[in-house]
Amino acid sequence: MQTDVVTVSVIAESRLPGRSARSGEAVSMTARCKASGFRLLYIEHRDGPVVVRLDPDDLVKAEGDFFTISSSQLYRYVNDILGPGTSVESFLFDELRFRFTRELYRKLPVNAISSLSFKSQYMQTGDFVLQPDSVLVYGPADMLSSMEAVNTRPIVRDDIKGSLHGEIGLDVPPGMRFSEESVSWSLEVSRFVQLEAEFPVTVRNAPATSSFSIYPATAKVSFNCIFPVIADPASSVNCYVDYKEFANSLTGRCVIHCDNVPQGVIDYSVKPEVAECMERL
C-alpha cells in the first residue's frame, strides 16, 4: 500500500426540492489517500468526472444556487468517489461547493393503478396506502400545468386472500422527472361474510305538520362484514330519506341513507337506492 495526494473531479447528484438533479459543474476534490500504487495511478489519471449521489441531508444551503458538504460528511462517500480498496487519511479542504440550479416543479398526489382479483369471500377493506403519497414533478411549464396526479405502474395480483404490500415504480412521462422513482404500497384485505336485512324507511327533518309518504316503505340492505362478525348491523342500522333533499328535488325521488352502521362493516348496498316521496298538504 502507498500514500499519495490525489485530485479528482466530482459532479454531485441529489434530490434537493426545487433543484436540478445534478450539479452544474465538476468540482475538484483533493485528498491524501492510501491504496495500491496501481489504484492511485488510476484515480489520478481517470477520464472525466466522478458522479456521486449525495444525501440531501448532507448538503447545506449557501448563497445563491450553491450547496456545501463538509469534509467530515464526505468520508461516507469515499468508496463511491475513489472506488474500493482506497482509504482517505485526510481531505485537504473544509468543504466542497456544488451548484444546483432552480427548476420548475409541482407537488402532485400519487394514484395507484391496479388490477386485482380476490379469492371467494375476500375483499379489500380500504384504499391503497402509498408512501410517499405525493412527489415533486419537474418539467416544462405546459406539461406541469396539465398534470393532476402521478400514476404508479400497474399493480397486478390474482386470487388474493390476505393483506398485501410491496414497492412499485412510477409512470414517468417523457420529458418529466420525479423526486422519487418508486413508492411503497400496502392494501388491507379481509375475509368477509354477507348479511342481508330489511328496514323501514323513515323521513328526517320534516316539518311537524307535514304528511309524508315514502314508496317503497322498506329497503333491503346487503352488508359485507369482516369475518368473524363483530356486531349484527340489523340491530342498529336505520334507513331514512332527508326532507331537505326532498324540498330541493324536482321529481320527489330521494336517496335512501343508512346510519348507525356498526364497526366491522366493510361496505353495504341498498335496494332500491332511491325512494319515491310525496308530501300531502
Secondary structure, DSSP 4 states (H G I P E B T S, - for coil): -EEEEEEEEEEEE---TTB-SB-SS-EEEEEEEEE-HHHHHHHHH-SSPEEEE--GGG-EE-STTEEEEEHHHHGGGHHHHH-TT-EEEEESSSEEEEE--B--EEEEEEE--EEEEE-TTEEE-SPPEEESSEEEEES-HHHHHH---EEBPPEEEEEE-S-EEEEEEB---TT-EES-SEEEEEE-EEEEEEEEEEEEEEEES--TT-EEEEESSEEEEEEEEESSPSS-GGGT-EEEEEHHHHHT-SS-EEEPEEE-PPTTEEEEEEESSEEEEEEE-
